[in-house]
Amino acid sequence: MIKLQLQLRHPNAAPELATSLRAALEALAMHVDGFGRATVSVHMAPDDYARLFGQPPLASSELPIPAALTDAVSLITVAPPHVATNLNPGTDHAAI
């Protein structure tokens, strides 16, 4: 799966993701992992990603915004990979 981060054009004051935005994302084969006031995290299958963006996924690269999302999304990037590591077993954890 390829993880993407979407920056919303207008921060969301509601505690849920707008139904219309969720439907638009799902129509593009983007599956919502989580969301906040200003961002949405999604994942998509590599084949769906290739059909939509036509380029290989590069961490943190800016992607073109599909027409169906231009009113709601101002930026799409490939999420950087995170690796969990124990700094001090049993007490501190970090992601790099």
DSSP file (Angstrom, degrees, kcal/mol; ACC not computed):
  #  RESIDUE AA STRUCTURE BP1 BP2  ACC     N-H-->O    O-->H-N    N-H-->O    O-->H-N    TCO  KAPPA ALPHA  PHI   PSI    X-CA   Y-CA   Z-CA
    1    1 A M              0   0    0      0, 0.0     2,-0.5     0, 0.0    44,-0.2   0.000 360.0 360.0 360.0 145.5    0.0    0.0    0.0
    2    2 A I  E     -A   44   0A   0     42,-3.0    42,-2.0    76,-0.0     2,-0.4  -0.923 360.0-146.2-107.5 126.2    1.1    3.5   -0.7
    3    3 A K  E     -A   43   0A   0     -2,-0.5    76,-2.4    40,-0.2     2,-0.3  -0.767  17.1-173.2 -97.6 136.1    0.4    6.1    2.0
    4    4 A L  E     -AB  42  78A   0     38,-2.8    38,-2.3    -2,-0.4     2,-0.4  -0.905  16.2-145.3-125.7 153.6   -0.5    9.7    1.1
    5    5 A Q  E     -AB  41  77A   0     72,-3.0    72,-2.4    -2,-0.3     2,-0.5  -0.982  14.8-163.8-118.6 130.3   -1.0   12.9    3.1
    6    6 A L  E     -AB  40  76A   0     34,-2.9    34,-2.2    -2,-0.4     2,-0.5  -0.950   9.0-148.6-116.2 130.8   -3.6   15.4    1.9
    7    7 A Q  E     -AB  39  75A   0     68,-2.9    67,-2.9    -2,-0.5    68,-1.1  -0.868  23.2-128.2 -97.4 127.1   -3.7   19.0    3.1
    8    8 A L  E     - B   0  73A   0     30,-3.0    65,-0.3    -2,-0.5    64,-0.1  -0.497   1.4-141.0 -76.7 141.7   -7.2   20.4    3.2
    9    9 A R  S    S+     0   0    0     63,-3.1    64,-0.2     1,-0.2    -1,-0.1   0.853  95.6  29.9 -67.3 -36.0   -7.9   23.7    1.5
   10   10 A H  S    S-     0   0    0     62,-0.5    -1,-0.2    27,-0.0    64,-0.0  -0.985  96.1-114.5-127.9 119.2  -10.3   24.7    4.4
   11   11 A P        -     0   0    0      0, 0.0     2,-0.6     0, 0.0    27,-0.2  -0.186  31.7-120.7 -53.0 143.4   -9.7   23.4    7.9
   12   12 A N        -     0   0    0     25,-3.9    27,-0.1    24,-0.2    -4,-0.0  -0.782  26.5-176.6 -93.1 117.4  -12.4   21.1    9.1
   13   13 A A        +     0   0    0     -2,-0.6    -1,-0.1     2,-0.0    24,-0.1   0.692  61.5  88.3 -84.1 -19.8  -14.2   22.3   12.3
   14   14 A A  S    S-     0   0    0      2,-0.2     4,-0.1     1,-0.1    -2,-0.1  -0.464  81.8-127.6 -80.1 151.3  -16.4   19.2   12.4
   15   15 A P  S    S+     0   0    0      0, 0.0     2,-0.3     0, 0.0    -1,-0.1   0.558  91.1  59.1 -75.9  -5.9  -15.2   16.1   14.3
   16   16 A E  S    S-     0   0    0     20,-0.0     2,-0.3     0, 0.0    -2,-0.2  -0.854  93.1-102.3-121.0 159.0  -15.9   13.9   11.2
   17   17 A L        -     0   0    0     -2,-0.3    20,-0.0     1,-0.1     5,-0.0  -0.596  51.6 -95.3 -76.3 136.3  -14.7   14.0    7.7
   18   18 A A     >  -     0   0    0     -2,-0.3     4,-2.6     1,-0.1     5,-0.2  -0.242  27.5-133.1 -54.2 134.3  -17.2   15.5    5.2
   19   19 A T  H  > S+     0   0    0      1,-0.2     4,-2.4     2,-0.2     5,-0.2   0.880 105.5  52.8 -58.3 -40.8  -19.3   12.8    3.6
   20   20 A S  H  > S+     0   0    0      2,-0.2     4,-2.0     1,-0.2    -1,-0.2   0.883 110.6  46.7 -65.8 -38.0  -18.7   14.4    0.1
   21   21 A L  H  > S+     0   0    0      2,-0.2     4,-2.5     1,-0.2    -2,-0.2   0.924 111.6  50.8 -69.2 -43.9  -14.9   14.4    0.5
   22   22 A R  H  X S+     0   0    0     -4,-2.6     4,-2.5     1,-0.2    -2,-0.2   0.913 111.3  49.1 -58.9 -42.7  -14.9   10.8    1.8
   23   23 A A  H  X S+     0   0    0     -4,-2.4     4,-2.2    -5,-0.2    -1,-0.2   0.901 110.6  50.2 -64.1 -41.6  -17.0    9.8   -1.2
   24   24 A A  H  X S+     0   0    0     -4,-2.0     4,-0.9     2,-0.2    -2,-0.2   0.903 111.8  48.3 -64.0 -41.0  -14.6   11.6   -3.6
   25   25 A L  H ><>S+     0   0    0     -4,-2.5     5,-2.7     1,-0.2     3,-0.7   0.929 112.0  48.3 -63.6 -46.1  -11.6   10.0   -2.0
   26   26 A E  H ><5S+     0   0    0     -4,-2.5     3,-1.7     1,-0.2    -2,-0.2   0.854 105.5  58.4 -64.9 -34.8  -13.1    6.5   -2.2
   27   27 A A  H 3<5S+     0   0    0     -4,-2.2    -1,-0.2     1,-0.3    -2,-0.2   0.773 106.4  49.7 -64.7 -24.9  -14.1    7.1   -5.9
   28   28 A L  T <<5S-     0   0    0     -4,-0.9    -1,-0.3    -3,-0.7    -2,-0.2   0.269 124.0-107.1 -94.7   9.8  -10.4    7.6   -6.6
   29   29 A A  T < 5S+     0   0    0     -3,-1.7     2,-0.5     1,-0.3    16,-0.4   0.746  74.1 142.0  69.2  26.1   -9.5    4.4   -4.7
   30   30 A M      < -     0   0    0     -5,-2.7     2,-0.5    -6,-0.1    -1,-0.3  -0.875  38.5-154.5 -97.6 128.0   -8.1    6.3   -1.7
   31   31 A H  E     -C   43   0A   0     12,-2.9    12,-2.0    -2,-0.5     2,-0.2  -0.911  17.7-123.6-108.5 122.2   -8.9    4.7    1.6
   32   32 A V  E     +C   42   0A   0     -2,-0.5    10,-0.3    10,-0.2     3,-0.1  -0.438  30.6 173.5 -70.3 126.8   -9.0    7.0    4.7
   33   33 A D  E     -     0   0A   0      8,-3.2     2,-0.3     1,-0.4     9,-0.2   0.734  67.0 -33.1 -97.1 -34.2   -6.6    6.0    7.5
   34   34 A G  E     -C   41   0A   0      7,-1.5     7,-3.1     2,-0.0    -1,-0.4  -0.968  55.4-157.2-176.6 166.9   -7.2    9.1    9.7
   35   35 A F  E     -C   40   0A   0     -2,-0.3     5,-0.2     5,-0.2     2,-0.2  -0.991   5.1-174.8-156.7 158.8   -7.9   12.8    9.6
   36   36 A G        -     0   0    0      3,-2.7   -24,-0.2    -2,-0.3    -2,-0.0  -0.600  54.7 -69.5-135.2-162.0   -7.6   15.9   11.6
   37   37 A R  S    S+     0   0    0     -2,-0.2   -25,-3.9     1,-0.2   -23,-0.1   0.846 129.4  16.1 -66.7 -33.1   -8.7   19.5   11.2
   38   38 A A  S    S+     0   0    0    -27,-0.2   -30,-3.0     1,-0.1     2,-0.3   0.491 121.5  47.2-122.1  -6.0   -6.3   20.3    8.3
   39   39 A T  E     -A    7   0A   0    -32,-0.2    -3,-2.7   -27,-0.1     2,-0.4  -0.935  51.1-157.7-139.3 159.5   -5.1   16.9    6.9
   40   40 A V  E     -AC   6  35A   0    -34,-2.2   -34,-2.9    -2,-0.3     2,-0.5  -0.998  11.7-150.9-134.8 134.3   -6.2   13.5    5.8
   41   41 A S  E     +AC   5  34A   0     -7,-3.1    -8,-3.2    -2,-0.4    -7,-1.5  -0.914  25.6 168.2-104.5 131.5   -4.1   10.4    5.7
   42   42 A V  E     -AC   4  32A   0    -38,-2.3   -38,-2.8    -2,-0.5     2,-0.3  -0.879  21.4-151.1-134.1 165.6   -5.0    7.8    3.0
   43   43 A H  E     -AC   3  31A   0    -12,-2.0   -12,-2.9    -2,-0.3     2,-0.3  -0.973  12.9-176.5-134.3 155.7   -3.6    4.7    1.5
   44   44 A M  E     -A    2   0A   0    -42,-2.0   -42,-3.0    -2,-0.3   -14,-0.1  -0.990  33.2 -96.8-148.3 155.2   -4.1    3.2   -2.0
   45   45 A A     >  -     0   0    0    -16,-0.4     4,-2.5    -2,-0.3     5,-0.2  -0.384  37.8-116.4 -68.0 148.0   -3.0    0.1   -3.9
   46   46 A P  H  > S+     0   0    0      0, 0.0     4,-2.5     0, 0.0     5,-0.2   0.868 115.1  52.4 -55.5 -39.3    0.0    0.5   -6.1
   47   47 A D  H  > S+     0   0    0      2,-0.2     4,-2.1     1,-0.2     5,-0.1   0.908 110.8  47.0 -64.5 -41.4   -2.0   -0.2   -9.3
   48   48 A D  H  > S+     0   0    0      2,-0.2     4,-2.1     1,-0.2    -1,-0.2   0.897 111.9  51.3 -65.8 -40.3   -4.6    2.4   -8.4
   49   49 A Y  H  X>S+     0   0    0     -4,-2.5     4,-3.2     1,-0.2     5,-0.6   0.935 109.9  49.2 -60.7 -47.2   -1.8    4.9   -7.6
   50   50 A A  H  X5S+     0   0    0     -4,-2.5     4,-1.6     1,-0.2    -1,-0.2   0.892 111.5  49.1 -61.7 -41.0   -0.1    4.3  -10.9
   51   51 A R  H  <5S+     0   0    0     -4,-2.1    -1,-0.2    -5,-0.2    -2,-0.2   0.890 118.4  39.5 -65.0 -38.8   -3.5    4.8  -12.8
   52   52 A L  H  <5S+     0   0    0     -4,-2.1    -2,-0.2    -5,-0.1    -1,-0.2   0.909 132.7  19.5 -79.5 -43.4   -4.2    8.0  -11.0
   53   53 A F  H  <5S-     0   0    0     -4,-3.2    -3,-0.2    -5,-0.2    -2,-0.2   0.681  80.7-148.3-106.7 -20.9   -0.8    9.7  -10.8
   54   54 A G     << +     0   0    0     -4,-1.6    -4,-0.1    -5,-0.6    -3,-0.1   0.742  66.1  88.2  61.4  25.3    1.2    7.9  -13.5
   55   55 A Q  S    S-     0   0    0     -6,-0.3    -1,-0.2     3,-0.0    -2,-0.1  -0.982  85.1 -93.2-148.1 155.9    4.5    8.2  -11.7
   56   56 A P        -     0   0    0      0, 0.0     2,-0.4     0, 0.0     0, 0.0  -0.428  48.9-103.3 -70.4 147.0    6.4    6.2   -9.1
   57   57 A P        -     0   0    0      0, 0.0     2,-0.5     0, 0.0    -7,-0.0  -0.571  39.2-174.7 -73.1 124.1    5.8    7.2   -5.5
   58   58 A L    >   -     0   0    0     -2,-0.4     3,-2.5     3,-0.1    20,-0.5  -0.983  36.1-100.2-118.7 129.3    8.7    9.2   -4.1
   59   59 A A  T 3  S-     0   0    0     -2,-0.5    20,-0.2     1,-0.3     3,-0.1  -0.181 102.9  -0.4 -52.1 132.1    8.6   10.1   -0.4
   60   60 A S  T 3  S+     0   0    0     18,-2.5    -1,-0.3     1,-0.2     2,-0.2   0.513  92.9 146.8  66.6   8.9    7.4   13.6    0.3
   61   61 A S    <   -     0   0    0     -3,-2.5    17,-1.2    18,-0.1     2,-0.3  -0.541  51.8-118.2 -76.5 142.2    7.0   14.3   -3.5
   62   62 A E  E     -D   77   0A   0     -2,-0.2    15,-0.2    15,-0.2    -1,-0.1  -0.627  31.8-156.7 -80.0 134.3    4.2   16.7   -4.4
   63   63 A L  E     -D   76   0A   0     13,-2.9    13,-0.5    -2,-0.3     2,-0.1  -0.763  24.2 -96.4-111.3 155.1    1.5   15.1   -6.5
   64   64 A P        -     0   0    0      0, 0.0    11,-0.1     0, 0.0    -1,-0.1  -0.432  40.7-119.9 -66.4 144.5   -1.0   16.6   -8.9
   65   65 A I        -     0   0    0     -2,-0.1     5,-0.1     9,-0.1   -12,-0.0  -0.775  26.8-121.7 -89.3 121.2   -4.4   17.1   -7.4
   66   66 A P    >>  -     0   0    0      0, 0.0     3,-2.3     0, 0.0     4,-0.6  -0.283  23.7-114.3 -59.4 147.0   -7.2   15.2   -9.2
   67   67 A A  G >4 S+     0   0    0      1,-0.3     3,-1.0     2,-0.2     4,-0.3   0.827 114.3  61.9 -52.8 -37.1  -10.0   17.4  -10.5
   68   68 A A  G 34 S+     0   0    0      1,-0.2    -1,-0.3     2,-0.1     3,-0.1   0.664 110.1  41.0 -66.1 -15.3  -12.5   15.8   -8.1
   69   69 A L  G X> S+     0   0    0     -3,-2.3     4,-3.0     1,-0.1     3,-1.1   0.439  81.5 100.6-111.5  -1.5  -10.5   17.1   -5.1
   70   70 A T  T << S+     0   0    0     -3,-1.0    -2,-0.1    -4,-0.6    -1,-0.1   0.798  82.7  51.5 -61.7 -29.8   -9.5   20.6   -6.2
   71   71 A D  T 34 S+     0   0    0     -4,-0.3    -1,-0.3     1,-0.1    -2,-0.1   0.772 123.4  28.5 -74.7 -24.4  -12.2   22.3   -4.1
   72   72 A A  T <4 S+     0   0    0     -3,-1.1   -63,-3.1     1,-0.1   -62,-0.5   0.698 113.8  58.1-109.6 -24.4  -11.2   20.5   -0.9
   73   73 A V  E  <  +B    8   0A   0     -4,-3.0   -65,-0.2   -65,-0.3    -1,-0.1  -0.918  42.3 177.6-120.1 134.5   -7.5   19.6   -1.2
   74   74 A S  E    S+     0   0A   0    -67,-2.9     2,-0.3    -2,-0.4   -66,-0.2   0.608  73.5  18.1-105.9 -16.1   -4.6   22.0   -1.6
   75   75 A L  E     -B    7   0A   0    -68,-1.1   -68,-2.9   -11,-0.1     2,-0.4  -0.973  53.6-169.3-157.6 138.1   -1.6   19.6   -1.4
   76   76 A I  E     +BD   6  63A   0    -13,-0.5   -13,-2.9    -2,-0.3     2,-0.3  -0.999  17.8 169.6-128.2 129.4   -1.0   15.8   -1.8
   77   77 A T  E     -BD   5  62A   0    -72,-2.4   -72,-3.0    -2,-0.4     2,-0.4  -0.953  40.1-105.7-134.0 156.4    2.3   14.2   -0.9
   78   78 A V  E     -B    4   0A   0    -17,-1.2   -18,-2.5   -20,-0.5   -74,-0.3  -0.688  46.9-114.7 -76.4 130.1    3.6   10.7   -0.5
   79   79 A A        -     0   0    0    -76,-2.4   -76,-0.2    -2,-0.4   -18,-0.1  -0.426  29.0-115.9 -68.1 138.1    3.9   10.0    3.2
   80   80 A P        -     0   0    0      0, 0.0     2,-0.1     0, 0.0    -1,-0.1  -0.424  35.9-101.4 -70.4 149.9    7.5    9.5    4.4
   81   81 A P        -     0   0    0      0, 0.0     2,-0.4     0, 0.0     0, 0.0  -0.430  34.9-154.6 -70.4 147.1    8.3    6.1    5.8
   82   82 A H        -     0   0    0     -2,-0.1     2,-0.5    -3,-0.1    13,-0.0  -0.973   6.1-164.0-123.6 139.6    8.5    5.7    9.5
   83   83 A V        -     0   0    0     -2,-0.4    13,-2.1     2,-0.0     2,-0.2  -0.987  16.3-136.8-124.5 123.0   10.5    3.1   11.4
   84   84 A A  E     +E   95   0B   0     -2,-0.5     2,-0.3    11,-0.2    11,-0.2  -0.565  28.9 175.7 -77.5 141.1    9.8    2.5   15.1
   85   85 A T  E     -E   94   0B   0      9,-2.3     9,-2.0    -2,-0.2     2,-0.7  -0.997  31.2-123.5-145.4 146.8   12.9    2.1   17.3
   86   86 A N  E     +E   93   0B   0     -2,-0.3     7,-0.2     7,-0.2     9,-0.0  -0.819  23.2 178.2 -90.7 117.3   13.5    1.6   21.0
   87   87 A L  E    S+     0   0B   0      5,-0.9    -1,-0.2    -2,-0.7     6,-0.1   0.883  85.7   6.7 -81.5 -42.2   15.8    4.3   22.4
   88   88 A N  E >> S-E   92   0B   0      4,-1.2     3,-2.6     0, 0.0     4,-1.5  -0.841  95.6-117.4-141.2  98.2   15.6    3.0   25.9
   89   89 A P  T 34 S+     0   0    0      0, 0.0     4,-0.1     0, 0.0    -3,-0.0  -0.018  95.0  10.8 -45.7 128.2   13.7   -0.3   26.1
   90   90 A G  T 34 S+     0   0    0      2,-0.1     3,-0.1     1,-0.1    -4,-0.0   0.257 132.1  44.2  90.8 -12.6   10.6   -0.1   28.2
   91   91 A T  T <4 S+     0   0    0     -3,-2.6     2,-0.4     1,-0.4    -1,-0.1   0.690 103.7  38.1-127.7 -55.8   10.6    3.7   28.6
   92   92 A D  E  <  +E   88   0B   0     -4,-1.5    -4,-1.2     2,-0.0    -5,-0.9  -0.843  53.8 180.0-111.4 140.9   11.2    5.8   25.4
   93   93 A H  E     -E   86   0B   0     -2,-0.4     2,-0.3    -7,-0.2    -7,-0.2  -0.968   4.5-179.0-132.6 150.4   10.1    5.1   21.9
   94   94 A A  E     -E   85   0B   0     -9,-2.0    -9,-2.3    -2,-0.3     2,-0.4  -0.976  19.6-140.6-145.0 158.1   10.7    7.1   18.7
   95   95 A A  E      E   84   0B   0     -2,-0.3   -11,-0.2   -11,-0.2    -2,-0.0  -0.983 360.0 360.0-119.4 133.7    9.9    7.0   15.1
   96   96 A I              0   0    0    -13,-2.1   -12,-0.1    -2,-0.4    -1,-0.1   0.341 360.0 360.0-127.0 360.0   12.5    8.0   12.5
